[in-house]
């Protein structure tokens, strides 16, 4: 954890693999720290296994304001 904090101390570009709860939380924290964030998700939508399509669409619109999503 300390190594990750040290690497995130200086703003830069961060790629997060996975658009589940944890991946999106890490992306939000990195973005709040000033990083340019890209979330890579292999499924059609973020959090596909755990939320409805409507909640996923809302999340993607919210995330798109601060991070990019590719998949």
Backbone as XML, in Angstrom:
<?xml version="1.0"?>
<chain id="A" units="angstrom">
  <residue number="1" name="UNK">
    <atom name="N" x="0.817" y="-1.180" z="0.000"/>
    <atom name="CA" x="0.000" y="0.000" z="0.000"/>
    <atom name="C" x="0.868" y="1.254" z="0.000"/>
  </residue>
  <residue number="2" name="UNK">
    <atom name="N" x="1.924" y="1.248" z="0.763"/>
    <atom name="CA" x="2.816" y="2.408" z="0.804"/>
    <atom name="C" x="3.465" y="2.652" z="-0.549"/>
  </residue>
  <residue number="3" name="UNK">
    <atom name="N" x="3.827" y="1.569" z="-1.241"/>
    <atom name="CA" x="4.428" y="1.717" z="-2.570"/>
    <atom name="C" x="3.431" y="2.360" z="-3.527"/>
  </residue>
  <residue number="4" name="UNK">
    <atom name="N" x="2.163" y="1.969" z="-3.429"/>
    <atom name="CA" x="1.145" y="2.561" z="-4.294"/>
    <atom name="C" x="0.962" y="4.040" z="-3.969"/>
  </residue>
  <residue number="5" name="UNK">
    <atom name="N" x="0.926" y="4.374" z="-2.704"/>
    <atom name="CA" x="0.793" y="5.785" z="-2.310"/>
    <atom name="C" x="1.958" y="6.608" z="-2.833"/>
  </residue>
  <residue number="6" name="UNK">
    <atom name="N" x="3.162" y="6.057" z="-2.739"/>
    <atom name="CA" x="4.344" y="6.774" z="-3.215"/>
    <atom name="C" x="4.261" y="7.018" z="-4.719"/>
  </residue>
  <residue number="7" name="UNK">
    <atom name="N" x="3.815" y="6.019" z="-5.461"/>
    <atom name="CA" x="3.718" y="6.165" z="-6.921"/>
    <atom name="C" x="2.614" y="7.135" z="-7.318"/>
  </residue>
  <residue number="8" name="UNK">
    <atom name="N" x="1.594" y="7.266" z="-6.495"/>
    <atom name="CA" x="0.483" y="8.166" z="-6.804"/>
    <atom name="C" x="0.688" y="9.579" z="-6.260"/>
  </residue>
  <residue number="9" name="UNK">
    <atom name="N" x="1.819" y="9.815" z="-5.602"/>
    <atom name="CA" x="2.068" y="11.120" z="-4.997"/>
    <atom name="C" x="2.142" y="12.232" z="-6.036"/>
  </residue>
  <residue number="10" name="UNK">
    <atom name="N" x="2.720" y="11.953" z="-7.193"/>
    <atom name="CA" x="2.825" y="12.935" z="-8.268"/>
    <atom name="C" x="1.739" y="12.669" z="-9.302"/>
  </residue>
  <residue number="11" name="UNK">
    <atom name="N" x="0.943" y="13.678" z="-9.652"/>
    <atom name="CA" x="-0.099" y="13.468" z="-10.663"/>
    <atom name="C" x="0.477" y="12.957" z="-11.982"/>
  </residue>
  <residue number="12" name="UNK">
    <atom name="N" x="-0.229" y="12.047" z="-12.587"/>
    <atom name="CA" x="0.186" y="11.461" z="-13.857"/>
    <atom name="C" x="-0.994" y="10.760" z="-14.496"/>
  </residue>
  <residue number="13" name="UNK">
    <atom name="N" x="-0.688" y="9.749" z="-15.290"/>
    <atom name="CA" x="-1.750" y="8.978" z="-15.948"/>
    <atom name="C" x="-1.847" y="7.611" z="-15.298"/>
  </residue>
  <residue number="14" name="UNK">
    <atom name="N" x="-3.090" y="7.180" z="-15.045"/>
    <atom name="CA" x="-3.340" y="5.913" z="-14.364"/>
    <atom name="C" x="-4.343" y="5.107" z="-15.183"/>
  </residue>
  <residue number="15" name="UNK">
    <atom name="N" x="-4.056" y="3.826" z="-15.386"/>
    <atom name="CA" x="-4.997" y="2.912" z="-16.032"/>
    <atom name="C" x="-5.503" y="1.935" z="-14.985"/>
  </residue>
  <residue number="16" name="UNK">
    <atom name="N" x="-6.805" y="1.788" z="-14.903"/>
    <atom name="CA" x="-7.439" y="0.859" z="-13.976"/>
    <atom name="C" x="-8.064" y="-0.252" z="-14.811"/>
  </residue>
  <residue number="17" name="UNK">
    <atom name="N" x="-7.700" y="-1.490" z="-14.524"/>
    <atom name="CA" x="-8.264" y="-2.632" z="-15.240"/>
    <atom name="C" x="-9.417" y="-3.180" z="-14.414"/>
  </residue>
  <residue number="18" name="UNK">
    <atom name="N" x="-10.617" y="-3.049" z="-14.940"/>
    <atom name="CA" x="-11.805" y="-3.545" z="-14.259"/>
    <atom name="C" x="-12.727" y="-2.423" z="-13.841"/>
  </residue>
  <residue number="19" name="UNK">
    <atom name="N" x="-13.976" y="-2.529" z="-14.249"/>
    <atom name="CA" x="-14.972" y="-1.516" z="-13.940"/>
    <atom name="C" x="-15.968" y="-1.963" z="-12.897"/>
  </residue>
  <residue number="20" name="UNK">
    <atom name="N" x="-15.491" y="-2.734" z="-11.912"/>
    <atom name="CA" x="-16.337" y="-3.123" z="-10.789"/>
    <atom name="C" x="-16.235" y="-2.080" z="-9.689"/>
  </residue>
  <residue number="21" name="UNK">
    <atom name="N" x="-16.816" y="-2.391" z="-8.537"/>
    <atom name="CA" x="-16.802" y="-1.444" z="-7.423"/>
    <atom name="C" x="-15.392" y="-1.000" z="-7.054"/>
  </residue>
  <residue number="22" name="UNK">
    <atom name="N" x="-14.480" y="-1.956" z="-6.909"/>
    <atom name="CA" x="-13.125" y="-1.618" z="-6.466"/>
    <atom name="C" x="-12.400" y="-0.800" z="-7.523"/>
  </residue>
  <residue number="23" name="UNK">
    <atom name="N" x="-12.482" y="-1.226" z="-8.779"/>
    <atom name="CA" x="-11.821" y="-0.481" z="-9.849"/>
    <atom name="C" x="-12.327" y="0.946" z="-9.946"/>
  </residue>
  <residue number="24" name="UNK">
    <atom name="N" x="-13.631" y="1.126" z="-9.825"/>
    <atom name="CA" x="-14.197" y="2.469" z="-9.909"/>
    <atom name="C" x="-13.838" y="3.310" z="-8.696"/>
  </residue>
  <residue number="25" name="UNK">
    <atom name="N" x="-13.741" y="2.688" z="-7.540"/>
    <atom name="CA" x="-13.326" y="3.420" z="-6.338"/>
    <atom name="C" x="-11.877" y="3.880" z="-6.463"/>
  </residue>
  <residue number="26" name="UNK">
    <atom name="N" x="-11.005" y="2.988" z="-6.929"/>
    <atom name="CA" x="-9.600" y="3.361" z="-7.135"/>
    <atom name="C" x="-9.511" y="4.483" z="-8.165"/>
  </residue>
  <residue number="27" name="UNK">
    <atom name="N" x="-10.302" y="4.386" z="-9.224"/>
    <atom name="CA" x="-10.311" y="5.430" z="-10.251"/>
    <atom name="C" x="-10.743" y="6.771" z="-9.668"/>
  </residue>
  <residue number="28" name="UNK">
    <atom name="N" x="-11.766" y="6.764" z="-8.828"/>
    <atom name="CA" x="-12.248" y="8.004" z="-8.223"/>
    <atom name="C" x="-11.198" y="8.624" z="-7.314"/>
  </residue>
  <residue number="29" name="UNK">
    <atom name="N" x="-10.523" y="7.804" z="-6.529"/>
    <atom name="CA" x="-9.476" y="8.309" z="-5.638"/>
    <atom name="C" x="-8.316" y="8.874" z="-6.451"/>
  </residue>
  <residue number="30" name="UNK">
    <atom name="N" x="-7.893" y="8.150" z="-7.477"/>
    <atom name="CA" x="-6.786" y="8.624" z="-8.318"/>
    <atom name="C" x="-7.161" y="9.939" z="-8.994"/>
  </residue>
  <residue number="31" name="UNK">
    <atom name="N" x="-8.393" y="10.041" z="-9.467"/>
    <atom name="CA" x="-8.839" y="11.277" z="-10.120"/>
    <atom name="C" x="-8.854" y="12.423" z="-9.121"/>
  </residue>
  <residue number="32" name="UNK">
    <atom name="N" x="-9.300" y="12.158" z="-7.898"/>
    <atom name="CA" x="-9.320" y="13.192" z="-6.861"/>
    <atom name="C" x="-7.915" y="13.658" z="-6.509"/>
  </residue>
  <residue number="33" name="UNK">
    <atom name="N" x="-6.929" y="12.784" z="-6.728"/>
    <atom name="CA" x="-5.531" y="13.131" z="-6.467"/>
    <atom name="C" x="-4.894" y="13.861" z="-7.647"/>
  </residue>
  <residue number="34" name="UNK">
    <atom name="N" x="-5.672" y="14.103" z="-8.702"/>
    <atom name="CA" x="-5.171" y="14.869" z="-9.829"/>
    <atom name="C" x="-4.664" y="14.072" z="-11.010"/>
  </residue>
  <residue number="35" name="UNK">
    <atom name="N" x="-4.875" y="12.769" z="-10.997"/>
    <atom name="CA" x="-4.406" y="11.921" z="-12.093"/>
    <atom name="C" x="-5.395" y="11.904" z="-13.250"/>
  </residue>
  <residue number="36" name="UNK">
    <atom name="N" x="-4.870" y="11.693" z="-14.451"/>
    <atom name="CA" x="-5.704" y="11.416" z="-15.618"/>
    <atom name="C" x="-5.986" y="9.919" z="-15.564"/>
  </residue>
  <residue number="37" name="UNK">
    <atom name="N" x="-7.243" y="9.525" z="-15.569"/>
    <atom name="CA" x="-7.611" y="8.131" z="-15.313"/>
    <atom name="C" x="-8.316" y="7.515" z="-16.515"/>
  </residue>
  <residue number="38" name="UNK">
    <atom name="N" x="-7.922" y="6.285" z="-16.844"/>
    <atom name="CA" x="-8.611" y="5.478" z="-17.841"/>
    <atom name="C" x="-9.027" y="4.176" z="-17.180"/>
  </residue>
  <residue number="39" name="UNK">
    <atom name="N" x="-10.309" y="3.824" z="-17.298"/>
    <atom name="CA" x="-10.821" y="2.557" z="-16.787"/>
    <atom name="C" x="-11.012" y="1.629" z="-17.979"/>
  </residue>
  <residue number="40" name="UNK">
    <atom name="N" x="-10.411" y="0.448" z="-17.914"/>
    <atom name="CA" x="-10.529" y="-0.544" z="-18.978"/>
    <atom name="C" x="-11.465" y="-1.645" z="-18.494"/>
  </residue>
  <residue number="41" name="UNK">
    <atom name="N" x="-12.560" y="-1.846" z="-19.215"/>
    <atom name="CA" x="-13.568" y="-2.839" z="-18.833"/>
    <atom name="C" x="-13.871" y="-3.719" z="-20.033"/>
  </residue>
  <residue number="42" name="UNK">
    <atom name="N" x="-13.839" y="-5.041" z="-19.844"/>
    <atom name="CA" x="-14.068" y="-5.972" z="-20.953"/>
    <atom name="C" x="-15.553" y="-6.216" z="-21.232"/>
  </residue>
  <residue number="43" name="UNK">
    <atom name="N" x="-16.390" y="-5.944" z="-20.277"/>
    <atom name="CA" x="-17.832" y="-6.158" z="-20.471"/>
    <atom name="C" x="-18.454" y="-4.948" z="-21.169"/>
  </residue>
  <residue number="44" name="UNK">
    <atom name="N" x="-19.712" y="-5.059" z="-21.509"/>
    <atom name="CA" x="-20.410" y="-3.985" z="-22.213"/>
    <atom name="C" x="-20.596" y="-2.730" z="-21.368"/>
  </residue>
  <residue number="45" name="UNK">
    <atom name="N" x="-20.619" y="-2.898" z="-20.058"/>
    <atom name="CA" x="-20.857" y="-1.763" z="-19.177"/>
    <atom name="C" x="-20.174" y="-1.999" z="-17.839"/>
  </residue>
  <residue number="46" name="UNK">
    <atom name="N" x="-19.920" y="-0.922" z="-17.105"/>
    <atom name="CA" x="-19.302" y="-1.046" z="-15.790"/>
    <atom name="C" x="-20.280" y="-1.693" z="-14.823"/>
  </residue>
  <residue number="47" name="UNK">
    <atom name="N" x="-19.752" y="-2.405" z="-13.856"/>
    <atom name="CA" x="-20.523" y="-3.080" z="-12.807"/>
    <atom name="C" x="-21.637" y="-3.962" z="-13.364"/>
  </residue>
  <residue number="48" name="UNK">
    <atom name="N" x="-21.415" y="-4.530" z="-14.531"/>
    <atom name="CA" x="-22.450" y="-5.312" z="-15.215"/>
    <atom name="C" x="-22.980" y="-6.469" z="-14.384"/>
  </residue>
  <residue number="49" name="UNK">
    <atom name="N" x="-22.111" y="-7.110" z="-13.603"/>
    <atom name="CA" x="-22.547" y="-8.279" z="-12.834"/>
    <atom name="C" x="-23.319" y="-7.936" z="-11.571"/>
  </residue>
  <residue number="50" name="UNK">
    <atom name="N" x="-23.284" y="-6.671" z="-11.138"/>
    <atom name="CA" x="-23.845" y="-6.367" z="-9.818"/>
    <atom name="C" x="-24.942" y="-5.313" z="-9.790"/>
  </residue>
  <residue number="51" name="UNK">
    <atom name="N" x="-25.124" y="-4.565" z="-10.874"/>
    <atom name="CA" x="-26.174" y="-3.540" z="-10.868"/>
    <atom name="C" x="-26.998" y="-3.620" z="-12.149"/>
  </residue>
  <residue number="52" name="UNK">
    <atom name="N" x="-28.137" y="-2.968" z="-12.115"/>
    <atom name="CA" x="-29.029" y="-2.949" z="-13.280"/>
    <atom name="C" x="-28.416" y="-2.114" z="-14.406"/>
  </residue>
  <residue number="53" name="UNK">
    <atom name="N" x="-28.906" y="-2.300" z="-15.620"/>
    <atom name="CA" x="-28.425" y="-1.470" z="-16.730"/>
    <atom name="C" x="-28.613" y="0.034" z="-16.475"/>
  </residue>
  <residue number="54" name="UNK">
    <atom name="N" x="-29.699" y="0.420" z="-15.807"/>
    <atom name="CA" x="-29.932" y="1.838" z="-15.523"/>
    <atom name="C" x="-28.880" y="2.408" z="-14.582"/>
  </residue>
  <residue number="55" name="UNK">
    <atom name="N" x="-28.560" y="1.674" z="-13.526"/>
    <atom name="CA" x="-27.541" y="2.128" z="-12.578"/>
    <atom name="C" x="-26.179" y="2.168" z="-13.263"/>
  </residue>
  <residue number="56" name="UNK">
    <atom name="N" x="-25.893" y="1.178" z="-14.073"/>
    <atom name="CA" x="-24.636" y="1.150" z="-14.809"/>
    <atom name="C" x="-24.528" y="2.351" z="-15.747"/>
  </residue>
  <residue number="57" name="UNK">
    <atom name="N" x="-25.603" y="2.663" z="-16.466"/>
    <atom name="CA" x="-25.603" y="3.809" z="-17.384"/>
    <atom name="C" x="-25.391" y="5.114" z="-16.626"/>
  </residue>
  <residue number="58" name="UNK">
    <atom name="N" x="-26.045" y="5.260" z="-15.477"/>
    <atom name="CA" x="-25.851" y="6.452" z="-14.650"/>
    <atom name="C" x="-24.394" y="6.558" z="-14.221"/>
  </residue>
  <residue number="59" name="UNK">
    <atom name="N" x="-23.825" y="5.446" z="-13.773"/>
    <atom name="CA" x="-22.430" y="5.431" z="-13.329"/>
    <atom name="C" x="-21.491" y="5.810" z="-14.468"/>
  </residue>
  <residue number="60" name="UNK">
    <atom name="N" x="-21.742" y="5.285" z="-15.655"/>
    <atom name="CA" x="-20.882" y="5.596" z="-16.798"/>
    <atom name="C" x="-20.967" y="7.078" z="-17.162"/>
  </residue>
  <residue number="61" name="UNK">
    <atom name="N" x="-22.159" y="7.667" z="-17.099"/>
    <atom name="CA" x="-22.284" y="9.107" z="-17.378"/>
    <atom name="C" x="-21.522" y="9.921" z="-16.342"/>
  </residue>
  <residue number="62" name="UNK">
    <atom name="N" x="-21.631" y="9.529" z="-15.087"/>
    <atom name="CA" x="-20.930" y="10.235" z="-14.017"/>
    <atom name="C" x="-19.419" y="10.106" z="-14.186"/>
  </residue>
  <residue number="63" name="UNK">
    <atom name="N" x="-18.949" y="8.890" z="-14.448"/>
    <atom name="CA" x="-17.519" y="8.641" z="-14.608"/>
    <atom name="C" x="-16.972" y="9.373" z="-15.826"/>
  </residue>
  <residue number="64" name="UNK">
    <atom name="N" x="-17.742" y="9.424" z="-16.896"/>
    <atom name="CA" x="-17.282" y="10.057" z="-18.137"/>
    <atom name="C" x="-16.940" y="11.531" z="-17.942"/>
  </residue>
  <residue number="65" name="UNK">
    <atom name="N" x="-17.471" y="12.145" z="-16.915"/>
    <atom name="CA" x="-17.151" y="13.547" z="-16.637"/>
    <atom name="C" x="-15.723" y="13.713" z="-16.137"/>
  </residue>
  <residue number="66" name="UNK">
    <atom name="N" x="-15.154" y="12.652" z="-15.553"/>
    <atom name="CA" x="-13.828" y="12.794" z="-14.950"/>
    <atom name="C" x="-12.808" y="11.772" z="-15.428"/>
  </residue>
  <residue number="67" name="UNK">
    <atom name="N" x="-13.235" y="10.702" z="-16.068"/>
    <atom name="CA" x="-12.304" y="9.650" z="-16.500"/>
    <atom name="C" x="-12.750" y="9.138" z="-17.858"/>
  </residue>
  <residue number="68" name="UNK">
    <atom name="N" x="-11.861" y="8.447" z="-18.526"/>
    <atom name="CA" x="-12.258" y="7.821" z="-19.786"/>
    <atom name="C" x="-12.469" y="6.331" z="-19.544"/>
  </residue>
  <residue number="69" name="UNK">
    <atom name="N" x="-13.354" y="5.743" z="-20.339"/>
    <atom name="CA" x="-13.656" y="4.321" z="-20.215"/>
    <atom name="C" x="-13.415" y="3.673" z="-21.561"/>
  </residue>
  <residue number="70" name="UNK">
    <atom name="N" x="-12.648" y="2.597" z="-21.560"/>
    <atom name="CA" x="-12.447" y="1.868" z="-22.814"/>
    <atom name="C" x="-12.647" y="0.393" z="-22.550"/>
  </residue>
  <residue number="71" name="UNK">
    <atom name="N" x="-12.968" y="-0.317" z="-23.600"/>
    <atom name="CA" x="-13.190" y="-1.749" z="-23.399"/>
    <atom name="C" x="-13.332" y="-2.465" z="-24.693"/>
  </residue>
</chain>
